[in-house]
Amino acid sequence: MRPFYKKVVIDNIKFDSEDEGRYYQLLKERESKGEIKNLEIHKPFLLIPEYFDKLNNKHNALYYEADFVYFDTKDNKKHVVDVKGFEEEHFKIKKKIFEYIYCYDDNNFQYDELEVLTYRKTLNSFVPLKDVKKLMKTKRKQLIEEKNYYKNIVLKQEHQKKIEENKKKREISRLKELNNLLLNGNKLTKQQKNRYFELKEKYPNEILWSIK
């Protein structure tokens, strides 16, 4: 389900989210300091022109509307920025087309990339969404590894418990067997007698003893 973003209006400009409005205010502050210039808001870029197919059906032009475009006087580069919490599938397609036309085409090279930024409240800053996705992927991997680690511990504990239970059953069975021999008047060997008293001491409440 797509998350809900509250639209905001700043300087009579409507933004699709509070984060987008926050980034606009950040750029305006940088612009006032002379760090950036030529700031443009919601600039449209033509991706596919209007055309008619072989059946003479008209197809409308396809545009990508960038949240922000500006020139950074520090790195001496033009930037095109989109502020998002996540990337919708249609945006991913438009991003590929945009970068193919405006970033990779030597005849139309204008930008290094389409920068997708997201606001992180914990950092109180905007960071590349791709870095956040990598971090989340790493955290998911760590959580899975941690879950498997503790799962293996539980499995080992259960396995050990089963081994101990089986061992106890075998020892009690042996104890009863030796006790029955005594009840039937059989003489135990020294090894059997030592084992008998060893198990008797270990399991004092299992059976009625024939000898003390």
PyMOL commands that place a pseudoatom at each C-alpha (Angstrom):
pseudoatom trace, name=CA, resn=MET, resi=1, chain=A, elem=C, hetatm=0, pos=[0.000, 0.000, 0.000]
pseudoatom trace, name=CA, resn=ARG, resi=2, chain=A, elem=C, hetatm=0, pos=[1.342, 3.406, -0.962]
pseudoatom trace, name=CA, resn=PRO, resi=3, chain=A, elem=C, hetatm=0, pos=[2.074, 5.594, 2.104]
pseudoatom trace, name=CA, resn=PHE, resi=4, chain=A, elem=C, hetatm=0, pos=[0.133, 8.829, 2.564]
pseudoatom trace, name=CA, resn=TYR, resi=5, chain=A, elem=C, hetatm=0, pos=[2.071, 12.070, 2.128]
pseudoatom trace, name=CA, resn=LYS, resi=6, chain=A, elem=C, hetatm=0, pos=[0.674, 15.371, 3.330]
pseudoatom trace, name=CA, resn=LYS, resi=7, chain=A, elem=C, hetatm=0, pos=[0.815, 18.054, 0.632]
pseudoatom trace, name=CA, resn=VAL, resi=8, chain=A, elem=C, hetatm=0, pos=[2.121, 21.453, 1.690]
pseudoatom trace, name=CA, resn=VAL, resi=9, chain=A, elem=C, hetatm=0, pos=[2.165, 24.942, 0.173]
pseudoatom trace, name=CA, resn=ILE, resi=10, chain=A, elem=C, hetatm=0, pos=[5.217, 27.187, 0.586]
pseudoatom trace, name=CA, resn=ASP, resi=11, chain=A, elem=C, hetatm=0, pos=[5.692, 30.485, -1.246]
pseudoatom trace, name=CA, resn=ASN, resi=12, chain=A, elem=C, hetatm=0, pos=[2.456, 29.704, -3.145]
pseudoatom trace, name=CA, resn=ILE, resi=13, chain=A, elem=C, hetatm=0, pos=[4.086, 26.521, -4.495]
pseudoatom trace, name=CA, resn=LYS, resi=14, chain=A, elem=C, hetatm=0, pos=[2.336, 23.188, -3.868]
pseudoatom trace, name=CA, resn=PHE, resi=15, chain=A, elem=C, hetatm=0, pos=[4.601, 20.313, -2.859]
pseudoatom trace, name=CA, resn=ASP, resi=16, chain=A, elem=C, hetatm=0, pos=[3.590, 16.664, -2.777]
pseudoatom trace, name=CA, resn=SER, resi=17, chain=A, elem=C, hetatm=0, pos=[5.045, 16.066, 0.677]
pseudoatom trace, name=CA, resn=GLU, resi=18, chain=A, elem=C, hetatm=0, pos=[6.394, 17.820, 3.753]
pseudoatom trace, name=CA, resn=ASP, resi=19, chain=A, elem=C, hetatm=0, pos=[9.854, 16.443, 2.947]
pseudoatom trace, name=CA, resn=GLU, resi=20, chain=A, elem=C, hetatm=0, pos=[9.748, 18.002, -0.519]
pseudoatom trace, name=CA, resn=GLY, resi=21, chain=A, elem=C, hetatm=0, pos=[8.774, 21.322, 1.059]
pseudoatom trace, name=CA, resn=ARG, resi=22, chain=A, elem=C, hetatm=0, pos=[11.557, 20.944, 3.602]
pseudoatom trace, name=CA, resn=TYR, resi=23, chain=A, elem=C, hetatm=0, pos=[14.117, 20.395, 0.851]
pseudoatom trace, name=CA, resn=TYR, resi=24, chain=A, elem=C, hetatm=0, pos=[12.791, 23.460, -1.009]
pseudoatom trace, name=CA, resn=GLN, resi=25, chain=A, elem=C, hetatm=0, pos=[13.411, 25.588, 2.079]
pseudoatom trace, name=CA, resn=LEU, resi=26, chain=A, elem=C, hetatm=0, pos=[16.914, 24.135, 2.341]
pseudoatom trace, name=CA, resn=LEU, resi=27, chain=A, elem=C, hetatm=0, pos=[17.642, 25.053, -1.284]
pseudoatom trace, name=CA, resn=LYS, resi=28, chain=A, elem=C, hetatm=0, pos=[16.237, 28.566, -0.807]
pseudoatom trace, name=CA, resn=GLU, resi=29, chain=A, elem=C, hetatm=0, pos=[18.595, 29.018, 2.148]
pseudoatom trace, name=CA, resn=ARG, resi=30, chain=A, elem=C, hetatm=0, pos=[21.550, 27.807, 0.061]
pseudoatom trace, name=CA, resn=GLU, resi=31, chain=A, elem=C, hetatm=0, pos=[20.454, 30.085, -2.778]
pseudoatom trace, name=CA, resn=SER, resi=32, chain=A, elem=C, hetatm=0, pos=[20.459, 33.091, -0.436]
pseudoatom trace, name=CA, resn=LYS, resi=33, chain=A, elem=C, hetatm=0, pos=[24.048, 32.227, 0.525]
pseudoatom trace, name=CA, resn=GLY, resi=34, chain=A, elem=C, hetatm=0, pos=[25.115, 32.009, -3.104]
pseudoatom trace, name=CA, resn=GLU, resi=35, chain=A, elem=C, hetatm=0, pos=[25.858, 28.276, -2.874]
pseudoatom trace, name=CA, resn=ILE, resi=36, chain=A, elem=C, hetatm=0, pos=[23.393, 27.482, -5.687]
pseudoatom trace, name=CA, resn=LYS, resi=37, chain=A, elem=C, hetatm=0, pos=[21.675, 29.415, -8.454]
pseudoatom trace, name=CA, resn=ASN, resi=38, chain=A, elem=C, hetatm=0, pos=[19.133, 28.995, -11.281]
pseudoatom trace, name=CA, resn=LEU, resi=39, chain=A, elem=C, hetatm=0, pos=[16.756, 27.097, -8.992]
pseudoatom trace, name=CA, resn=GLU, resi=40, chain=A, elem=C, hetatm=0, pos=[13.754, 25.630, -10.861]
pseudoatom trace, name=CA, resn=ILE, resi=41, chain=A, elem=C, hetatm=0, pos=[10.774, 23.901, -9.261]
pseudoatom trace, name=CA, resn=HIS, resi=42, chain=A, elem=C, hetatm=0, pos=[8.773, 21.104, -10.930]
pseudoatom trace, name=CA, resn=LYS, resi=43, chain=A, elem=C, hetatm=0, pos=[10.599, 21.427, -14.214]
pseudoatom trace, name=CA, resn=PRO, resi=44, chain=A, elem=C, hetatm=0, pos=[9.215, 19.122, -16.960]
pseudoatom trace, name=CA, resn=PHE, resi=45, chain=A, elem=C, hetatm=0, pos=[11.560, 17.040, -19.102]
pseudoatom trace, name=CA, resn=LEU, resi=46, chain=A, elem=C, hetatm=0, pos=[10.412, 15.475, -22.350]
pseudoatom trace, name=CA, resn=LEU, resi=47, chain=A, elem=C, hetatm=0, pos=[11.042, 11.734, -22.382]
pseudoatom trace, name=CA, resn=ILE, resi=48, chain=A, elem=C, hetatm=0, pos=[9.021, 10.564, -25.385]
pseudoatom trace, name=CA, resn=PRO, resi=49, chain=A, elem=C, hetatm=0, pos=[7.526, 13.056, -27.882]
pseudoatom trace, name=CA, resn=GLU, resi=50, chain=A, elem=C, hetatm=0, pos=[3.964, 12.870, -29.121]
pseudoatom trace, name=CA, resn=TYR, resi=51, chain=A, elem=C, hetatm=0, pos=[3.641, 10.442, -32.036]
pseudoatom trace, name=CA, resn=PHE, resi=52, chain=A, elem=C, hetatm=0, pos=[1.209, 8.585, -34.263]
pseudoatom trace, name=CA, resn=ASP, resi=53, chain=A, elem=C, hetatm=0, pos=[1.473, 4.828, -34.696]
pseudoatom trace, name=CA, resn=LYS, resi=54, chain=A, elem=C, hetatm=0, pos=[0.995, 2.898, -37.945]
pseudoatom trace, name=CA, resn=LEU, resi=55, chain=A, elem=C, hetatm=0, pos=[-2.756, 2.841, -37.360]
pseudoatom trace, name=CA, resn=ASN, resi=56, chain=A, elem=C, hetatm=0, pos=[-2.697, 6.634, -37.064]
pseudoatom trace, name=CA, resn=ASN, resi=57, chain=A, elem=C, hetatm=0, pos=[-3.515, 6.476, -33.357]
pseudoatom trace, name=CA, resn=LYS, resi=58, chain=A, elem=C, hetatm=0, pos=[-2.211, 9.463, -31.448]
pseudoatom trace, name=CA, resn=HIS, resi=59, chain=A, elem=C, hetatm=0, pos=[-0.001, 8.880, -28.422]
pseudoatom trace, name=CA, resn=ASN, resi=60, chain=A, elem=C, hetatm=0, pos=[0.586, 11.735, -26.005]
pseudoatom trace, name=CA, resn=ALA, resi=61, chain=A, elem=C, hetatm=0, pos=[4.065, 12.832, -25.079]
pseudoatom trace, name=CA, resn=LEU, resi=62, chain=A, elem=C, hetatm=0, pos=[5.608, 11.417, -21.909]
pseudoatom trace, name=CA, resn=TYR, resi=63, chain=A, elem=C, hetatm=0, pos=[7.189, 13.837, -19.446]
pseudoatom trace, name=CA, resn=TYR, resi=64, chain=A, elem=C, hetatm=0, pos=[9.125, 13.552, -16.217]
pseudoatom trace, name=CA, resn=GLU, resi=65, chain=A, elem=C, hetatm=0, pos=[8.605, 16.432, -13.794]
pseudoatom trace, name=CA, resn=ALA, resi=66, chain=A, elem=C, hetatm=0, pos=[11.670, 16.983, -11.609]
pseudoatom trace, name=CA, resn=ASP, resi=67, chain=A, elem=C, hetatm=0, pos=[11.123, 18.277, -8.100]
pseudoatom trace, name=CA, resn=PHE, resi=68, chain=A, elem=C, hetatm=0, pos=[14.171, 20.545, -8.243]
pseudoatom trace, name=CA, resn=VAL, resi=69, chain=A, elem=C, hetatm=0, pos=[16.800, 21.613, -10.760]
pseudoatom trace, name=CA, resn=TYR, resi=70, chain=A, elem=C, hetatm=0, pos=[19.660, 23.928, -9.817]
pseudoatom trace, name=CA, resn=PHE, resi=71, chain=A, elem=C, hetatm=0, pos=[23.294, 24.776, -10.459]
pseudoatom trace, name=CA, resn=ASP, resi=72, chain=A, elem=C, hetatm=0, pos=[25.697, 24.159, -7.568]
pseudoatom trace, name=CA, resn=THR, resi=73, chain=A, elem=C, hetatm=0, pos=[28.420, 26.784, -7.482]
pseudoatom trace, name=CA, resn=LYS, resi=74, chain=A, elem=C, hetatm=0, pos=[30.594, 24.593, -5.236]
pseudoatom trace, name=CA, resn=ASP, resi=75, chain=A, elem=C, hetatm=0, pos=[30.903, 21.523, -7.462]
pseudoatom trace, name=CA, resn=ASN, resi=76, chain=A, elem=C, hetatm=0, pos=[30.160, 23.530, -10.633]
pseudoatom trace, name=CA, resn=LYS, resi=77, chain=A, elem=C, hetatm=0, pos=[27.464, 21.072, -11.738]
pseudoatom trace, name=CA, resn=LYS, resi=78, chain=A, elem=C, hetatm=0, pos=[23.801, 21.104, -12.649]
pseudoatom trace, name=CA, resn=HIS, resi=79, chain=A, elem=C, hetatm=0, pos=[21.636, 18.907, -10.432]
pseudoatom trace, name=CA, resn=VAL, resi=80, chain=A, elem=C, hetatm=0, pos=[18.203, 17.392, -10.926]
pseudoatom trace, name=CA, resn=VAL, resi=81, chain=A, elem=C, hetatm=0, pos=[16.676, 16.104, -7.701]
pseudoatom trace, name=CA, resn=ASP, resi=82, chain=A, elem=C, hetatm=0, pos=[13.612, 14.088, -6.721]
pseudoatom trace, name=CA, resn=VAL, resi=83, chain=A, elem=C, hetatm=0, pos=[12.627, 13.839, -3.049]
pseudoatom trace, name=CA, resn=LYS, resi=84, chain=A, elem=C, hetatm=0, pos=[10.952, 10.547, -2.199]
pseudoatom trace, name=CA, resn=GLY, resi=85, chain=A, elem=C, hetatm=0, pos=[10.329, 8.124, 0.618]
pseudoatom trace, name=CA, resn=PHE, resi=86, chain=A, elem=C, hetatm=0, pos=[10.296, 5.225, -1.826]
pseudoatom trace, name=CA, resn=GLU, resi=87, chain=A, elem=C, hetatm=0, pos=[10.434, 4.651, -5.591]
pseudoatom trace, name=CA, resn=GLU, resi=88, chain=A, elem=C, hetatm=0, pos=[7.235, 3.692, -7.404]
pseudoatom trace, name=CA, resn=GLU, resi=89, chain=A, elem=C, hetatm=0, pos=[7.583, 1.373, -10.395]
pseudoatom trace, name=CA, resn=HIS, resi=90, chain=A, elem=C, hetatm=0, pos=[6.511, 4.055, -12.888]
pseudoatom trace, name=CA, resn=PHE, resi=91, chain=A, elem=C, hetatm=0, pos=[9.115, 6.421, -11.426]
pseudoatom trace, name=CA, resn=LYS, resi=92, chain=A, elem=C, hetatm=0, pos=[11.862, 3.805, -11.849]
pseudoatom trace, name=CA, resn=ILE, resi=93, chain=A, elem=C, hetatm=0, pos=[10.970, 3.543, -15.544]
pseudoatom trace, name=CA, resn=LYS, resi=94, chain=A, elem=C, hetatm=0, pos=[10.937, 7.319, -16.010]
pseudoatom trace, name=CA, resn=LYS, resi=95, chain=A, elem=C, hetatm=0, pos=[14.251, 7.590, -14.163]
pseudoatom trace, name=CA, resn=LYS, resi=96, chain=A, elem=C, hetatm=0, pos=[15.870, 5.106, -16.566]
pseudoatom trace, name=CA, resn=ILE, resi=97, chain=A, elem=C, hetatm=0, pos=[14.562, 6.962, -19.610]
pseudoatom trace, name=CA, resn=PHE, resi=98, chain=A, elem=C, hetatm=0, pos=[15.579, 10.331, -18.173]
pseudoatom trace, name=CA, resn=GLU, resi=99, chain=A, elem=C, hetatm=0, pos=[19.127, 9.220, -17.404]
pseudoatom trace, name=CA, resn=TYR, resi=100, chain=A, elem=C, hetatm=0, pos=[19.459, 7.552, -20.802]
pseudoatom trace, name=CA, resn=ILE, resi=101, chain=A, elem=C, hetatm=0, pos=[18.507, 10.823, -22.546]
pseudoatom trace, name=CA, resn=TYR, resi=102, chain=A, elem=C, hetatm=0, pos=[19.941, 13.505, -20.275]
pseudoatom trace, name=CA, resn=CYS, resi=103, chain=A, elem=C, hetatm=0, pos=[22.832, 11.769, -18.489]
pseudoatom trace, name=CA, resn=TYR, resi=104, chain=A, elem=C, hetatm=0, pos=[24.315, 9.136, -20.811]
pseudoatom trace, name=CA, resn=ASP, resi=105, chain=A, elem=C, hetatm=0, pos=[23.712, 10.512, -24.283]
pseudoatom trace, name=CA, resn=ASP, resi=106, chain=A, elem=C, hetatm=0, pos=[26.910, 12.312, -25.332]
pseudoatom trace, name=CA, resn=ASN, resi=107, chain=A, elem=C, hetatm=0, pos=[24.917, 14.550, -27.660]
pseudoatom trace, name=CA, resn=ASN, resi=108, chain=A, elem=C, hetatm=0, pos=[22.503, 15.602, -24.921]
pseudoatom trace, name=CA, resn=PHE, resi=109, chain=A, elem=C, hetatm=0, pos=[24.589, 15.255, -21.739]
pseudoatom trace, name=CA, resn=GLN, resi=110, chain=A, elem=C, hetatm=0, pos=[23.345, 17.667, -19.063]
pseudoatom trace, name=CA, resn=TYR, resi=111, chain=A, elem=C, hetatm=0, pos=[23.429, 15.898, -15.689]
pseudoatom trace, name=CA, resn=ASP, resi=112, chain=A, elem=C, hetatm=0, pos=[25.467, 13.204, -13.972]
pseudoatom trace, name=CA, resn=GLU, resi=113, chain=A, elem=C, hetatm=0, pos=[22.368, 11.459, -12.637]
pseudoatom trace, name=CA, resn=LEU, resi=114, chain=A, elem=C, hetatm=0, pos=[18.837, 11.900, -11.404]
pseudoatom trace, name=CA, resn=GLU, resi=115, chain=A, elem=C, hetatm=0, pos=[19.422, 12.257, -7.680]
pseudoatom trace, name=CA, resn=VAL, resi=116, chain=A, elem=C, hetatm=0, pos=[16.759, 10.644, -5.500]
pseudoatom trace, name=CA, resn=LEU, resi=117, chain=A, elem=C, hetatm=0, pos=[16.948, 11.919, -1.921]
pseudoatom trace, name=CA, resn=THR, resi=118, chain=A, elem=C, hetatm=0, pos=[15.007, 10.979, 1.164]
pseudoatom trace, name=CA, resn=TYR, resi=119, chain=A, elem=C, hetatm=0, pos=[14.730, 12.744, 4.519]
pseudoatom trace, name=CA, resn=ARG, resi=120, chain=A, elem=C, hetatm=0, pos=[15.978, 10.844, 7.574]
pseudoatom trace, name=CA, resn=LYS, resi=121, chain=A, elem=C, hetatm=0, pos=[14.574, 12.243, 10.788]
pseudoatom trace, name=CA, resn=THR, resi=122, chain=A, elem=C, hetatm=0, pos=[17.278, 10.573, 12.892]
pseudoatom trace, name=CA, resn=LEU, resi=123, chain=A, elem=C, hetatm=0, pos=[19.957, 12.443, 10.938]
pseudoatom trace, name=CA, resn=ASN, resi=124, chain=A, elem=C, hetatm=0, pos=[17.861, 15.568, 10.338]
pseudoatom trace, name=CA, resn=SER, resi=125, chain=A, elem=C, hetatm=0, pos=[19.262, 15.494, 6.827]
pseudoatom trace, name=CA, resn=PHE, resi=126, chain=A, elem=C, hetatm=0, pos=[18.601, 14.418, 3.248]
pseudoatom trace, name=CA, resn=VAL, resi=127, chain=A, elem=C, hetatm=0, pos=[20.516, 11.369, 2.048]
pseudoatom trace, name=CA, resn=PRO, resi=128, chain=A, elem=C, hetatm=0, pos=[20.515, 9.352, -1.196]
pseudoatom trace, name=CA, resn=LEU, resi=129, chain=A, elem=C, hetatm=0, pos=[17.641, 6.874, -1.177]
pseudoatom trace, name=CA, resn=LYS, resi=130, chain=A, elem=C, hetatm=0, pos=[19.919, 4.228, -2.731]
pseudoatom trace, name=CA, resn=ASP, resi=131, chain=A, elem=C, hetatm=0, pos=[22.170, 4.402, 0.357]
pseudoatom trace, name=CA, resn=VAL, resi=132, chain=A, elem=C, hetatm=0, pos=[19.170, 3.933, 2.647]
pseudoatom trace, name=CA, resn=LYS, resi=133, chain=A, elem=C, hetatm=0, pos=[18.041, 0.945, 0.584]
pseudoatom trace, name=CA, resn=LYS, resi=134, chain=A, elem=C, hetatm=0, pos=[21.511, -0.597, 0.854]
pseudoatom trace, name=CA, resn=LEU, resi=135, chain=A, elem=C, hetatm=0, pos=[21.504, -0.008, 4.605]
pseudoatom trace, name=CA, resn=MET, resi=136, chain=A, elem=C, hetatm=0, pos=[18.043, -1.543, 4.976]
pseudoatom trace, name=CA, resn=LYS, resi=137, chain=A, elem=C, hetatm=0, pos=[19.130, -4.522, 2.891]
pseudoatom trace, name=CA, resn=THR, resi=138, chain=A, elem=C, hetatm=0, pos=[22.180, -4.964, 5.125]
pseudoatom trace, name=CA, resn=LYS, resi=139, chain=A, elem=C, hetatm=0, pos=[20.029, -4.673, 8.254]
pseudoatom trace, name=CA, resn=ARG, resi=140, chain=A, elem=C, hetatm=0, pos=[17.541, -7.216, 6.884]
pseudoatom trace, name=CA, resn=LYS, resi=141, chain=A, elem=C, hetatm=0, pos=[20.438, -9.571, 6.187]
pseudoatom trace, name=CA, resn=GLN, resi=142, chain=A, elem=C, hetatm=0, pos=[21.772, -9.042, 9.709]
pseudoatom trace, name=CA, resn=LEU, resi=143, chain=A, elem=C, hetatm=0, pos=[18.326, -9.673, 11.207]
pseudoatom trace, name=CA, resn=ILE, resi=144, chain=A, elem=C, hetatm=0, pos=[17.963, -12.875, 9.185]
pseudoatom trace, name=CA, resn=GLU, resi=145, chain=A, elem=C, hetatm=0, pos=[21.432, -14.021, 10.242]
pseudoatom trace, name=CA, resn=GLU, resi=146, chain=A, elem=C, hetatm=0, pos=[20.646, -13.172, 13.870]
pseudoatom trace, name=CA, resn=LYS, resi=147, chain=A, elem=C, hetatm=0, pos=[17.326, -14.990, 13.661]
pseudoatom trace, name=CA, resn=ASN, resi=148, chain=A, elem=C, hetatm=0, pos=[19.024, -18.047, 12.168]
pseudoatom trace, name=CA, resn=TYR, resi=149, chain=A, elem=C, hetatm=0, pos=[21.728, -17.858, 14.834]
pseudoatom trace, name=CA, resn=TYR, resi=150, chain=A, elem=C, hetatm=0, pos=[19.227, -17.974, 17.695]
pseudoatom trace, name=CA, resn=LYS, resi=151, chain=A, elem=C, hetatm=0, pos=[17.152, -20.544, 15.840]
pseudoatom trace, name=CA, resn=ASN, resi=152, chain=A, elem=C, hetatm=0, pos=[20.216, -22.772, 15.630]
pseudoatom trace, name=CA, resn=ILE, resi=153, chain=A, elem=C, hetatm=0, pos=[20.841, -22.285, 19.353]
pseudoatom trace, name=CA, resn=VAL, resi=154, chain=A, elem=C, hetatm=0, pos=[17.275, -23.351, 20.140]
pseudoatom trace, name=CA, resn=LEU, resi=155, chain=A, elem=C, hetatm=0, pos=[17.573, -26.340, 17.813]
pseudoatom trace, name=CA, resn=LYS, resi=156, chain=A, elem=C, hetatm=0, pos=[20.847, -27.353, 19.448]
pseudoatom trace, name=CA, resn=GLN, resi=157, chain=A, elem=C, hetatm=0, pos=[19.284, -27.010, 22.893]
pseudoatom trace, name=CA, resn=GLU, resi=158, chain=A, elem=C, hetatm=0, pos=[16.295, -29.102, 21.845]
pseudoatom trace, name=CA, resn=HIS, resi=159, chain=A, elem=C, hetatm=0, pos=[18.593, -31.694, 20.292]
pseudoatom trace, name=CA, resn=GLN, resi=160, chain=A, elem=C, hetatm=0, pos=[20.718, -31.839, 23.433]
pseudoatom trace, name=CA, resn=LYS, resi=161, chain=A, elem=C, hetatm=0, pos=[17.583, -32.129, 25.567]
pseudoatom trace, name=CA, resn=LYS, resi=162, chain=A, elem=C, hetatm=0, pos=[16.391, -35.048, 23.451]
pseudoatom trace, name=CA, resn=ILE, resi=163, chain=A, elem=C, hetatm=0, pos=[19.791, -36.753, 23.788]
pseudoatom trace, name=CA, resn=GLU, resi=164, chain=A, elem=C, hetatm=0, pos=[19.671, -36.333, 27.575]
pseudoatom trace, name=CA, resn=GLU, resi=165, chain=A, elem=C, hetatm=0, pos=[16.079, -37.634, 27.742]
pseudoatom trace, name=CA, resn=ASN, resi=166, chain=A, elem=C, hetatm=0, pos=[17.003, -40.704, 25.687]
pseudoatom trace, name=CA, resn=LYS, resi=167, chain=A, elem=C, hetatm=0, pos=[20.052, -41.258, 27.877]
pseudoatom trace, name=CA, resn=LYS, resi=168, chain=A, elem=C, hetatm=0, pos=[17.875, -41.055, 30.992]
pseudoatom trace, name=CA, resn=LYS, resi=169, chain=A, elem=C, hetatm=0, pos=[15.421, -43.576, 29.543]
pseudoatom trace, name=CA, resn=ARG, resi=170, chain=A, elem=C, hetatm=0, pos=[18.252, -45.994, 28.765]
pseudoatom trace, name=CA, resn=GLU, resi=171, chain=A, elem=C, hetatm=0, pos=[19.772, -45.629, 32.236]
pseudoatom trace, name=CA, resn=ILE, resi=172, chain=A, elem=C, hetatm=0, pos=[16.435, -46.103, 34.017]
pseudoatom trace, name=CA, resn=SER, resi=173, chain=A, elem=C, hetatm=0, pos=[15.738, -49.118, 31.828]
pseudoatom trace, name=CA, resn=ARG, resi=174, chain=A, elem=C, hetatm=0, pos=[19.152, -50.534, 32.764]
pseudoatom trace, name=CA, resn=LEU, resi=175, chain=A, elem=C, hetatm=0, pos=[18.508, -49.788, 36.424]
pseudoatom trace, name=CA, resn=LYS, resi=176, chain=A, elem=C, hetatm=0, pos=[15.205, -51.674, 36.338]
pseudoatom trace, name=CA, resn=GLU, resi=177, chain=A, elem=C, hetatm=0, pos=[16.864, -54.533, 34.538]
pseudoatom trace, name=CA, resn=LEU, resi=178, chain=A, elem=C, hetatm=0, pos=[19.559, -54.866, 37.233]
pseudoatom trace, name=CA, resn=ASN, resi=179, chain=A, elem=C, hetatm=0, pos=[16.972, -54.504, 39.981]
pseudoatom trace, name=CA, resn=ASN, resi=180, chain=A, elem=C, hetatm=0, pos=[14.892, -57.318, 38.495]
pseudoatom trace, name=CA, resn=LEU, resi=181, chain=A, elem=C, hetatm=0, pos=[17.973, -59.533, 38.439]
pseudoatom trace, name=CA, resn=LEU, resi=182, chain=A, elem=C, hetatm=0, pos=[18.386, -58.951, 42.171]
pseudoatom trace, name=CA, resn=LEU, resi=183, chain=A, elem=C, hetatm=0, pos=[14.699, -59.543, 42.850]
pseudoatom trace, name=CA, resn=ASN, resi=184, chain=A, elem=C, hetatm=0, pos=[14.995, -62.853, 41.021]
pseudoatom trace, name=CA, resn=GLY, resi=185, chain=A, elem=C, hetatm=0, pos=[17.940, -63.882, 43.199]
pseudoatom trace, name=CA, resn=ASN, resi=186, chain=A, elem=C, hetatm=0, pos=[20.636, -63.395, 40.611]
pseudoatom trace, name=CA, resn=LYS, resi=187, chain=A, elem=C, hetatm=0, pos=[24.106, -62.412, 41.711]
pseudoatom trace, name=CA, resn=LEU, resi=188, chain=A, elem=C, hetatm=0, pos=[25.488, -59.295, 40.068]
pseudoatom trace, name=CA, resn=THR, resi=189, chain=A, elem=C, hetatm=0, pos=[29.030, -58.974, 38.847]
pseudoatom trace, name=CA, resn=LYS, resi=190, chain=A, elem=C, hetatm=0, pos=[31.215, -56.314, 40.417]
pseudoatom trace, name=CA, resn=GLN, resi=191, chain=A, elem=C, hetatm=0, pos=[30.745, -54.119, 37.337]
pseudoatom trace, name=CA, resn=GLN, resi=192, chain=A, elem=C, hetatm=0, pos=[26.962, -54.623, 37.380]
pseudoatom trace, name=CA, resn=LYS, resi=193, chain=A, elem=C, hetatm=0, pos=[26.792, -53.909, 41.130]
pseudoatom trace, name=CA, resn=ASN, resi=194, chain=A, elem=C, hetatm=0, pos=[28.805, -50.683, 40.719]
pseudoatom trace, name=CA, resn=ARG, resi=195, chain=A, elem=C, hetatm=0, pos=[26.533, -49.622, 37.896]
pseudoatom trace, name=CA, resn=TYR, resi=196, chain=A, elem=C, hetatm=0, pos=[23.470, -50.531, 39.943]
pseudoatom trace, name=CA, resn=PHE, resi=197, chain=A, elem=C, hetatm=0, pos=[24.435, -48.376, 42.912]
pseudoatom trace, name=CA, resn=GLU, resi=198, chain=A, elem=C, hetatm=0, pos=[25.540, -45.568, 40.607]
pseudoatom trace, name=CA, resn=LEU, resi=199, chain=A, elem=C, hetatm=0, pos=[22.134, -45.480, 38.912]
pseudoatom trace, name=CA, resn=LYS, resi=200, chain=A, elem=C, hetatm=0, pos=[20.302, -45.996, 42.206]
pseudoatom trace, name=CA, resn=GLU, resi=201, chain=A, elem=C, hetatm=0, pos=[21.948, -42.866, 43.581]
pseudoatom trace, name=CA, resn=LYS, resi=202, chain=A, elem=C, hetatm=0, pos=[21.212, -40.951, 40.380]
pseudoatom trace, name=CA, resn=TYR, resi=203, chain=A, elem=C, hetatm=0, pos=[17.522, -41.974, 40.212]
pseudoatom trace, name=CA, resn=PRO, resi=204, chain=A, elem=C, hetatm=0, pos=[16.436, -42.589, 43.836]
pseudoatom trace, name=CA, resn=ASN, resi=205, chain=A, elem=C, hetatm=0, pos=[12.678, -42.385, 43.185]
pseudoatom trace, name=CA, resn=GLU, resi=206, chain=A, elem=C, hetatm=0, pos=[12.287, -44.537, 40.087]
pseudoatom trace, name=CA, resn=ILE, resi=207, chain=A, elem=C, hetatm=0, pos=[11.650, -48.025, 41.566]
pseudoatom trace, name=CA, resn=LEU, resi=208, chain=A, elem=C, hetatm=0, pos=[11.296, -49.968, 44.839]
pseudoatom trace, name=CA, resn=TRP, resi=209, chain=A, elem=C, hetatm=0, pos=[14.735, -51.148, 45.741]
pseudoatom trace, name=CA, resn=SER, resi=210, chain=A, elem=C, hetatm=0, pos=[15.489, -54.779, 46.406]
pseudoatom trace, name=CA, resn=ILE, resi=211, chain=A, elem=C, hetatm=0, pos=[18.627, -54.127, 48.419]
pseudoatom trace, name=CA, resn=LYS, resi=212, chain=A, elem=C, hetatm=0, pos=[20.100, -51.246, 50.274]
for i in range(1, 212): cmd.bond("trace and resi %d" % i, "trace and resi %d" % (i + 1))
show_as sticks, trace
zoom trace
